[in-house]
């Protein structure tokens, strides 16, 4: 098992774009319970990805045709991946840290005539990563597609979930070894981008594609997608024909948040 990238939690500040804002710890503590309650109640919705992202996801699935999929952090993408898995016979596990959201997603999938058993509730441990035994019981296969969009919480000031803990990075490095598709969302944050780069270092025959999108008006996120190099060109051409504006590059200097 590879060791995590040194200094992943000590990355320097952004040198271009919007500087990462230092928020008051007291204000963050006051806001977190309220935001957490609003999100769980459904009064406040998580920002979602763009039409361009969903189109890119469909292009990538069609080009690579994965057979074993793991998604960390279930959500709207779960309906796309669950439908793909059901129609192609692919194995698929969507991991969700919130019992409430897992229940909602299962109801939504059932209402859309898709197998809801792909959604698994796996709670978090004290370090912000998933409980080891529960995660191992669900992900007992080697994925050829790894979609990382969770855990969430610490970066959003609504909990302690993080995908960049030492244990989390080690698990993801192990899980990504045989991945033909690797997707990491929120790489506009430097810690997430550094984690993604630690994973892609183990996939030397892959190329990275980046897409910026707005989960909410005026809020810019970036998703990273790694695919086999021989398929990257056709995917880029398809995106060009469909007017999907991939970024020419994305580095730590381009990040807007820590």
C-alpha positions, -999 to 999 in steps of 0.1 A, spaced: 0 0 0 14 34 -10 20 61 16 0 93 13 17 123 -3 38 141 23 24 174 34 -10 169 20 -24 188 50 2 216 48 -3 229 13 6 265 6 -20 292 -1 -33 299 -36 -12 323 -56 -38 331 -82 -76 334 -84 -97 341 -53 -76 336 -21 -90 310 3 -110 328 30 -101 324 66 -134 320 85 -139 326 121 -139 294 141 -166 307 164 -188 317 134 -182 283 118 -193 265 150 -224 285 151 -233 280 115 -225 243 113 -254 229 134 -279 251 116 -266 242 81 -265 205 90 -301 207 102 -312 226 71 -295 200 48 -309 170 66 -344 184 67 -343 191 30 -349 229 34 -315 235 21 -301 215 -9 -266 206 -18 -254 223 -49 -254 199 -79 -232 195 -109 -239 210 -143 -255 196 -174 -220 196 -190 -207 173 -162 -235 148 -167 -228 148 -204 -191 142 -198 -200 114 -174 -221 97 -201 -194 101 -227 -168 86 -203 -191 57 -194 -198 50 -230 -161 51 -240 -146 30 -212 -175 7 -202 -165 0 -165 -177 -33 -149 -170 -26 -112 -180 8 -99 -175 24 -64 -189 58 -56 -179 76 -24 -206 101 -15 -240 93 -31 -262 119 -47 -276 128 -81 -248 109 -98 -261 77 -81 -291 76 -104 -270 78 -135 -245 51 -123 -272 29 -109 -291 29 -142 -259 22 -161 -250 -7 -138 -285 -22 -140 -286 -20 -178 -251 -33 -184 -248 -58 -155 -219 -39 -139 -213 -43 -102 -219 -10 -83 -217 2 -47 -226 38 -37 -214 47 -2 -233 73 17 -223 86 52 -258 99 61 -285 74 70 -311 100 61 -297 107 27 -292 70 20 -329 64 28 -339 92 5 -317 80 -24 -332 45 -21 -367 59 -23 -357 80 -53 -341 50 -71 -371 28 -64 -394 56 -78 -373 56 -110 -375 18 -114 -338 13 -105 -324 -12 -80 -320 7 -48 -299 -19 -31 -268 -3 -46 -269 25 -20 -251 15 13 -251 36 45 -215 35 59 -211 59 89 -179 78 96 -153 72 123 -137 98 145 -111 107 119 -137 117 93 -133 86 71 -157 57 68 -158 29 94 -133 4 82 -152 -28 87 -185 -15 73 -167 -2 42 -148 -34 37 -180 -54 39 -195 -34 11 -165 -28 -11 -152 -64 -13 -141 -61 -49 -115 -42 -69 -132 -13 -88 -123 -3 -123 -142 30 -118 -137 50 -86 -158 82 -82 -148 102 -51 -173 128 -40 -172 121 -2 -171 120 27 -182 156 32 -185 178 63 -152 194 73 -146 215 42 -183 226 41 -184 234 79 -212 209 85 -194 181 101 -161 162 104 -161 141 72 -130 143 51 -116 124 21 -80 137 28 -73 120 62 -43 96 62 -65 66 64 -87 79 37 -59 86 13 -44 52 19 -77 35 12 -83 55 -20 -48 48 -33 -54 10 -28 -88 12 -44 -76 32 -74 -48 8 -84 -69 -9 -111 -92 20 -120 -98 27 -157 -119 57 -147 -110 79 -117 -132 109 -109 -126 133 -80 -149 161 -74 -141 195 -58 -105 197 -69 -109 235 -68 -98 228 -32 -60 223 -29 -62 194 -5 -85 175 -28 -64 183 -59 -32 171 -40 -51 139 -30 -62 134 -67 -26 139 -79 -14 112 -54 -39 88 -69 -31 96 -105 6 91 -98 -3 54 -96 -20 54 -130 8 65 -154 -11 54 -185 -40 78 -178 -46 114 -188 -65 139 -167 -94 160 -179 -109 189 -159 -143 205 -160 -154 236 -142 -190 240 -132 -213 261 -109 -232 241 -82 -248 274 -73 -247 308 -91 -213 325 -86 -197 294 -70 -170 277 -91 -161 240 -86 -138 218 -106 -141 180 -112 -111 159 -123 -116 129 -146 -87 104 -154 -91 80 -183 -68 57 -203 -46 79 -225 -58 61 -257 -94 71 -249 -87 106 -238 -85 120 -274 -119 106 -285 -135 118 -253 -121 153 -258 -133 153 -294 -168 143 -284 -168 170 -257 -157 195 -283 -185 185 -307 -211 188 -278 -196 221 -266 -184 207 -233 -157 232 -223 -129 212 -207 -102 232 -189 -68 232 -207 -51 226 -174 -57 228 -136 -29 231 -110 -26 240 -73 -20 276 -84 -55 276 -101 -73 265 -69 -95 289 -50 -99 271 -17 -77 253 8 
